[in-house]
Every structure is written in C-alpha cells, then in structure tokens.
Amino acid sequence: MFVADVVGTVVATAKDPSLVSHKLLLIQPVTPDGNAHGGPQVAIDSVGVGVGERVICVKGKEAGFPYLPEQVLADVGIVAKLDSLHHRPVARR
C-alpha cells in the first residue's frame, strides 16, 4: 500500500470493457511528509474520491479486488480516503 494525492481525472472513451463505468483518476504518490515520490499514475477509484484528496492505494492484482467477482483490468487501485496520517520519523543510526 502507499499514500497518494489525487491530482486529476482521466477520460478514456475507448477502453477495455472491464473498465466501462469505472472512474479513473490521476494520482501522485507521496511520502508520509506529503512530498511527491515518483511520477503520477492512473488508478481505478473504488471509494468515490475526488481531486485534492489524499488516498491509500494498492498495486498489482489487488487493485481489482474491490470489484470481485467481476474481473477488472487494473494495476493501481484507490482503496481508502485518508482522513489523517500521524507520522513520527524514525531516527537513523
């Protein structure tokens, strides 16, 4: 799992039938401090979030699990809206 910010929407008029009627969003993975980490990615939204919200995502086949028994072709999925994150950095030795 990883934390990300929803930074945009994705419109795809021609797509795999398994993605029809499912919302796609552009996400930016972030560190616990909120700094961008890596490049933006497209994710399928199973919880109904929008641009400007912080979310928890999964990668791999787990991205399609919220839609079972339907099989959805997705590699990144939004599985939760993040209300708060309390982070205490670990001191490195």
N, C-alpha and C positions, 0 to 999 in steps of 0.2 A: 504494500500500500504506500501511497505517497500523497502529499498535500499539494494542491494547485489552486490557482486563481482562474476563474472563468473570465476570459478576455474577449470573447467574440462568439458569433454564431456562424454556423456553416449551412449553406444551402446547396443541396445536390439534387437536381431534378432528375438525373439518370443515376440510379444506384441499384445495388443488389436487392432483390425482392425482400430479403430478410430485414432490410433497413427501412423499408417503407413504413411510415407513420411513427418512426422513432426520431427523437430530436438529437442532433449532433451539435456539439459546442467546441469552441477552440479554448484550450486550457494552457496555462503556463505553469509548469511545476515550480514550486518554491521551497526554500529551506524553512526550518522552523522559525527563523527570524523574518521571513517574508521576502527574502531576496530571490530573484529569478535563478533557477537552476536548470540549465539545459534549454533546449528550444521548445517552442509551442507544439502542441499535439492536438489532434482531433479525438474527441471522446464521445461516447454514447451516454446520454443522460437518463438514468433510471429513477431519479428522485424529483425532478422538476425544479431545477435551479436556474439562475439566470446570470447574465453578465454582471460582474462586480462581486460575485460571491466567492467565498473560499470553500473548497470541497476536498473530499477524500476520494482518491481514485485507486483502481486496481488495474493491473496489466495482465495480458495473456488470456487464456480461455476463461478465466474467472470473470472477465468483463461481460460476458454474455449470461452468467448465472442468474441475474435477476429476472431474466425473461423465460427461464425454463418452464415448461418443456419445449417451448419454441427455441430454435437454434438461430442465434443472431451472429452474423459475421462482424465481430468487434474485437479489437486488440486492447483498447483502453476504455474503461467504464467509470462513470461517476457513481459512487455507491452511497455517499452521505454528504450532507451540507454541514460544514464545520462551523459551530457556533462560537467556540473558544478553544484556544490552544495555550496551555501553560507550559513554558519551556524553561528549564534551568540548564544552562550549558555545563557540560562535564569538563572539569579541569583535566588537561592532558599532562602527563608526566614526562 
